[in-house]
Amino acid sequence: MDIVTLDRMLVIAGFLGVLFILWAVAQKYRGPLSQKIKTDSPMTVQQVLSLGGDTLAILMQVDGQRVLVVTGRKSGTSVVTLAEAAAPEVLA
């Protein structure tokens, strides 16, 4: 009883060939495909900063407002809505 026969090798080669072609198509159209996958979320992460240990400060933009989230495994989570900063004045 042969474990590796010609027909099995051809099926495996064909399967790998189809996978390679799908990979090449995905690489070629990566930009348009990623634009279709992205959703318009009202929440974006602006910056993440490690405060030491397991504590993180996360600056987010949620529906046009800036929100600061400070979280840690042992310290809990604090959420603060930040006031909008005034536009800088131009001195002439």
HELIX and SHEET records of a PDB file:
HELIX    1   1 LEU A    6  LYS A   28  1                                  23    
HELIX    2   2 ARG A   30  ILE A   37  1                                   8    
SHEET    1   A 4 MET A  43  GLY A  52  0                                        
SHEET    2   A 4 THR A  55  VAL A  62 -1                                        
SHEET    3   A 4 GLN A  65  GLY A  72 -1                                        
SHEET    4   A 4 GLY A  76  LEU A  82 -1                                        
END                                                                             
